[in-house]
Amino acid sequence: MSADLTETEIAAETVFQGRLLQVRRDRVQLPDGSVTSREYIVHPGAVLVVPVLDDGRLVFERQFRYPLRRVFIELPAGKIDPHEAILLTGQRELLEETGYTAREWRYLCALHPCIGYSDEIIHVFLAKGLVAGAPDRDQDESLEVFTLSLEEAMQAMRRGEITDGKTMVALFWAEKHLAGHW
């Protein structure tokens, strides 16, 4: 039998409320009865899509990420709108960012990228049967869409050219799924 490691909220306080994120500070009771505080980011959640073209190449994007002041190679992804089903988020983000729609959708996994300081969850889908169209990006969104084979993507990751955590996890899942191992 496992020990009870649950921490119980005593009080909650919003320290900051932004357009996307909320920063909270909660007082919690630890399993041993002592009290401490926990600071964390409340995130609406996101969906990442691994878009696979009929020839097996994957659709990627290059995007400048302000917090690190550099361009990153990523798979298409975006936040879940309030009350939006995660599949609809994936479909919307794929179309908005790349212009593609997909006939086949397969849920791969959920990941929690920052468990020490955020409640964010990212749902990962594999999308096949892609049909090209025109992107409909957000006004403040600038990115470049391009393709890589799975092998090229894995090599780019190995060389340190792909360092985005959600993209790295999704590539490993896609590799296993596309090879028929999972």
C-alpha contacts under 8 A as a table, 3 or more apart, distances in Angstrom:
res1	aa1	res2	aa2	distance
4	D	31	P	6.83
5	L	30	L	7.78
5	L	31	P	5.84
6	T	30	L	7.08
6	T	31	P	6.14
7	E	28	V	6.08
7	E	29	Q	5.60
7	E	30	L	4.83
7	E	31	P	6.09
8	T	28	V	5.24
8	T	29	Q	5.11
8	T	30	L	6.75
9	E	12	A	7.25
9	E	26	D	6.64
9	E	27	R	6.07
9	E	28	V	4.45
9	E	29	Q	6.51
10	I	26	D	7.29
10	I	27	R	5.41
10	I	28	V	5.20
10	I	29	Q	6.72
11	A	26	D	5.58
11	A	27	R	5.17
11	A	28	V	7.14
12	A	24	R	7.01
12	A	25	R	6.06
12	A	26	D	4.30
12	A	27	R	6.47
13	E	24	R	5.64
13	E	25	R	5.26
13	E	26	D	6.02
14	T	17	Q	6.98
14	T	22	Q	7.00
14	T	23	V	5.96
14	T	24	R	4.55
14	T	25	R	6.43
15	V	22	Q	7.60
15	V	23	V	5.40
15	V	24	R	5.41
15	V	25	R	6.57
16	F	22	Q	5.58
16	F	23	V	4.99
16	F	24	R	7.15
17	Q	21	L	6.41
17	Q	22	Q	4.55
17	Q	23	V	6.57
18	G	21	L	5.24
18	G	22	Q	5.93
20	L	43	H	7.11
20	L	44	P	7.57
21	L	41	I	6.59
21	L	42	V	5.91
21	L	43	H	5.51
21	L	44	P	7.69
22	Q	41	I	5.66
22	Q	42	V	5.06
22	Q	43	H	7.00
23	V	39	E	7.20
23	V	40	Y	5.81
23	V	41	I	4.58
23	V	42	V	6.20
24	R	39	E	5.58
24	R	40	Y	5.43
24	R	41	I	6.21
24	R	42	V	7.17
25	R	37	S	6.62
25	R	38	R	5.58
25	R	39	E	4.37
25	R	40	Y	6.63
26	D	37	S	5.46
26	D	38	R	5.23
26	D	39	E	6.45
27	R	35	V	6.89
27	R	36	T	5.73
27	R	37	S	4.33
27	R	38	R	6.39
28	V	35	V	5.61
28	V	36	T	5.57
28	V	37	S	5.83
28	V	38	R	7.13
29	Q	32	D	7.97
29	Q	33	G	5.80
29	Q	34	S	5.69
29	Q	35	V	4.48
29	Q	36	T	6.58
30	L	33	G	5.31
30	L	34	S	5.42
30	L	35	V	5.98
30	L	36	T	7.38
31	P	34	S	7.48
39	E	117	Y	6.79
40	Y	116	G	7.73
40	Y	117	Y	4.48
40	Y	118	S	5.15
40	Y	119	D	7.49
41	I	117	Y	6.05
41	I	118	S	4.47
41	I	119	D	6.52
41	I	120	E	7.99
42	V	118	S	6.00
42	V	119	D	5.60
42	V	120	E	6.89
43	H	118	S	6.99
43	H	119	D	6.15
43	H	120	E	5.05
44	P	79	K	6.55
44	P	80	I	6.08
44	P	81	D	7.40
44	P	82	P	7.71
44	P	120	E	6.79
45	G	79	K	5.69
45	G	80	I	5.56
45	G	120	E	5.15
45	G	121	I	4.95
45	G	122	I	5.84
46	A	77	A	6.90
46	A	78	G	5.32
46	A	79	K	4.00
46	A	80	I	5.04
46	A	86	I	7.95
46	A	89	T	7.85
46	A	120	E	7.62
46	A	121	I	6.43
46	A	122	I	4.71
46	A	123	H	6.35
47	V	77	A	5.45
47	V	78	G	5.68
47	V	79	K	6.38
47	V	80	I	6.82
47	V	86	I	6.60
47	V	89	T	6.41
47	V	90	G	5.59
47	V	122	I	5.27
47	V	123	H	4.67
47	V	124	V	5.85
47	V	125	F	7.53
48	L	75	L	6.77
48	L	76	P	5.84
48	L	77	A	4.09
48	L	78	G	6.70
48	L	90	G	6.61
48	L	122	I	6.74
48	L	123	H	6.15
48	L	124	V	4.85
48	L	125	F	6.35
48	L	166	K	7.68
48	L	167	T	7.96
48	L	170	A	7.94
49	V	75	L	6.42
49	V	76	P	5.54
49	V	77	A	6.08
49	V	90	G	6.17
49	V	94	L	6.94
49	V	124	V	5.87
49	V	125	F	4.93
49	V	126	L	5.83
49	V	127	A	6.61
50	V	58	L	6.93
50	V	59	V	7.34
50	V	75	L	6.26
50	V	76	P	7.26
50	V	124	V	7.49
50	V	125	F	6.15
50	V	126	L	4.71
50	V	127	A	5.95
50	V	170	A	7.10
50	V	171	L	7.74
50	V	174	A	7.32
51	P	58	L	5.55
51	P	59	V	5.46
51	P	75	L	7.94
51	P	126	L	6.11
51	P	127	A	4.74
51	P	128	K	6.20
51	P	130	L	7.38
52	V	55	D	7.95
52	V	56	G	5.73
52	V	57	R	5.83
52	V	58	L	4.70
52	V	59	V	6.62
52	V	126	L	7.36
52	V	127	A	6.03
52	V	128	K	5.14
52	V	129	G	7.53
52	V	130	L	7.08
53	L	56	G	5.23
53	L	57	R	5.36
53	L	58	L	6.12
53	L	59	V	7.40
53	L	128	K	6.42
53	L	129	G	6.76
53	L	130	L	5.84
54	D	57	R	7.47
54	D	128	K	7.30
54	D	129	G	6.45
54	D	130	L	7.22
56	G	149	S	6.54
56	G	150	L	7.57
57	R	147	T	6.06
57	R	148	L	5.39
57	R	149	S	4.26
57	R	150	L	6.48
58	L	147	T	5.37
58	L	148	L	5.41
58	L	149	S	5.84
58	L	150	L	6.59
59	V	75	L	6.94
59	V	76	P	7.92
59	V	145	V	6.96
59	V	146	F	5.87
59	V	147	T	4.58
59	V	148	L	6.78
60	F	73	I	6.83
60	F	74	E	5.77
60	F	75	L	4.82
60	F	76	P	6.58
60	F	145	V	5.74
60	F	146	F	5.34
60	F	147	T	5.61
60	F	148	L	7.26
61	E	73	I	5.76
61	E	74	E	5.41
61	E	75	L	6.11
61	E	76	P	6.69
61	E	143	L	6.29
61	E	144	E	5.28
61	E	145	V	4.37
61	E	146	F	5.97
62	R	71	V	6.28
62	R	72	F	5.52
62	R	73	I	4.64
62	R	74	E	6.33
62	R	143	L	5.55
62	R	144	E	5.08
62	R	145	V	6.57
62	R	146	F	7.92
63	Q	71	V	5.18
63	Q	72	F	5.45
63	Q	73	I	6.68
63	Q	74	E	7.48
63	Q	142	S	6.66
63	Q	143	L	4.76
63	Q	144	E	6.76
64	F	69	R	6.98
64	F	70	R	5.36
64	F	71	V	3.99
64	F	72	F	6.18
64	F	142	S	7.69
64	F	143	L	7.44
65	R	68	L	6.00
65	R	69	R	5.87
65	R	70	R	5.75
65	R	71	V	6.03
65	R	72	F	6.88
66	Y	69	R	4.59
66	Y	70	R	6.80
72	F	162	I	7.00
72	F	163	T	7.54
72	F	164	D	7.05
73	I	161	E	7.35
73	I	162	I	5.60
73	I	163	T	7.71
73	I	164	D	7.23
74	E	162	I	7.29
74	E	164	D	6.50
74	E	167	T	5.67
75	L	167	T	5.73
76	P	93	E	6.88
76	P	94	L	6.17
76	P	97	E	6.77
76	P	98	T	7.60
77	A	90	G	7.25
77	A	93	E	6.15
77	A	94	L	7.40
78	G	89	T	7.43
78	G	90	G	7.69
78	G	93	E	5.94
79	K	89	T	7.41
80	I	84	E	6.30
80	I	85	A	7.85
80	I	86	I	6.76
80	I	89	T	5.74
81	D	84	E	5.37
81	D	89	T	7.35
84	E	88	L	6.67
84	E	89	T	6.64
85	A	88	L	5.34
85	A	89	T	6.44
86	I	89	T	4.93
86	I	90	G	6.31
86	I	123	H	7.34
87	L	90	G	5.10
87	L	91	Q	6.22
88	L	91	Q	5.03
88	L	92	R	5.94
89	T	92	R	5.10
89	T	93	E	5.99
90	G	93	E	5.24
90	G	94	L	6.03
90	G	125	F	7.33
91	Q	94	L	5.30
91	Q	95	L	6.28
91	Q	101	T	6.85
91	Q	102	A	7.64
92	R	95	L	5.32
92	R	96	E	5.98
93	E	96	E	5.02
93	E	97	E	5.84
94	L	97	E	5.54
94	L	98	T	5.67
94	L	99	G	6.71
94	L	100	Y	6.01
94	L	101	T	6.67
95	L	98	T	5.52
95	L	99	G	4.36
95	L	100	Y	4.95
95	L	101	T	5.73
95	L	133	G	7.76
95	L	134	A	7.67
95	L	135	P	5.80
95	L	136	D	6.93
96	E	99	G	5.94
96	E	135	P	4.86
96	E	136	D	4.30
96	E	137	R	4.90
96	E	138	D	7.55
97	E	135	P	5.50
97	E	136	D	6.53
97	E	137	R	5.47
97	E	143	L	7.88
98	T	134	A	7.36
98	T	135	P	5.17
98	T	145	V	6.33
99	G	132	A	5.99
99	G	133	G	4.53
99	G	134	A	4.29
99	G	135	P	3.66
99	G	136	D	6.95
100	Y	130	L	6.07
100	Y	131	V	5.42
100	Y	132	A	4.59
100	Y	133	G	5.43
100	Y	134	A	7.38
100	Y	135	P	7.42
101	T	130	L	5.56
101	T	131	V	5.27
101	T	132	A	6.72
101	T	133	G	7.43
102	A	105	W	7.10
102	A	127	A	5.82
102	A	128	K	5.64
102	A	129	G	5.19
102	A	130	L	4.33
102	A	131	V	6.14
103	R	127	A	7.53
103	R	128	K	6.33
103	R	129	G	4.97
103	R	130	L	6.52
104	E	127	A	5.62
104	E	128	K	4.99
104	E	129	G	5.88
105	W	125	F	6.55
105	W	126	L	5.80
105	W	127	A	4.72
105	W	128	K	6.58
106	R	125	F	5.47
106	R	126	L	5.10
106	R	127	A	6.53
107	Y	123	H	7.74
107	Y	124	V	6.18
107	Y	125	F	4.47
107	Y	126	L	6.39
108	L	123	H	7.79
108	L	124	V	5.45
108	L	125	F	5.35
108	L	126	L	6.64
108	L	173	W	6.97
108	L	174	A	7.81
109	C	123	H	5.99
109	C	124	V	5.29
109	C	125	F	7.36
109	C	173	W	7.92
110	A	121	I	6.64
110	A	122	I	5.57
110	A	123	H	4.45
110	A	124	V	6.07
111	L	121	I	5.71
111	L	122	I	5.23
111	L	123	H	6.53
111	L	124	V	7.90
111	L	166	K	7.91
112	H	115	I	6.06
112	H	119	D	7.40
112	H	120	E	5.94
112	H	121	I	4.76
112	H	122	I	6.35
113	P	120	E	6.89
113	P	121	I	7.07
113	P	122	I	7.59
113	P	165	G	7.36
113	P	166	K	7.14
114	C	117	Y	5.87
114	C	118	S	5.45
114	C	119	D	7.43
114	C	120	E	7.06
115	I	118	S	5.60
115	I	119	D	6.53
115	I	120	E	7.82
122	I	166	K	7.80
124	V	170	A	6.66
126	L	174	A	7.20
127	A	130	L	7.27
137	R	141	E	6.06
137	R	142	S	7.81
138	D	141	E	5.19
148	L	151	E	7.89
148	L	152	E	5.73
148	L	153	A	5.90
149	S	152	E	5.07
149	S	153	A	6.16
150	L	153	A	5.03
150	L	154	M	6.13
150	L	171	L	7.81
150	L	175	E	7.29
151	E	154	M	5.09
151	E	155	Q	6.18
152	E	155	Q	5.09
152	E	156	A	6.08
153	A	156	A	4.98
153	A	157	M	6.16
153	A	162	I	7.80
153	A	171	L	7.91
154	M	157	M	5.03
154	M	158	R	6.18
154	M	171	L	7.45
155	Q	158	R	4.88
155	Q	159	R	6.13
156	A	159	R	5.10
156	A	160	G	6.30
156	A	161	E	5.06
156	A	162	I	5.81
157	M	160	G	5.12
157	M	161	E	5.55
157	M	162	I	4.48
157	M	163	T	6.57
157	M	168	M	7.19
158	R	161	E	7.52
158	R	162	I	7.84
159	R	162	I	7.77
160	G	163	T	6.02
162	I	167	T	7.71
162	I	168	M	7.20
163	T	167	T	7.76
163	T	168	M	6.88
164	D	167	T	5.44
164	D	168	M	6.23
165	G	168	M	5.06
165	G	169	V	6.23
166	K	169	V	5.30
166	K	170	A	6.12
167	T	170	A	5.08
167	T	171	L	6.07
168	M	171	L	5.18
168	M	172	F	6.47
169	V	172	F	5.31
169	V	173	W	6.35
170	A	173	W	5.07
170	A	174	A	5.97
171	L	174	A	4.97
171	L	175	E	5.95
172	F	175	E	5.08
172	F	176	K	6.40
173	W	176	K	5.29
173	W	177	H	6.14
174	A	177	H	4.99
174	A	178	L	5.78
175	E	178	L	5.37
175	E	179	A	6.09
176	K	179	A	5.29
176	K	180	G	6.35
176	K	181	H	5.19
176	K	182	W	5.59
177	H	180	G	5.16
177	H	181	H	5.87
177	H	182	W	4.90
178	L	181	H	7.66
179	A	182	W	7.87
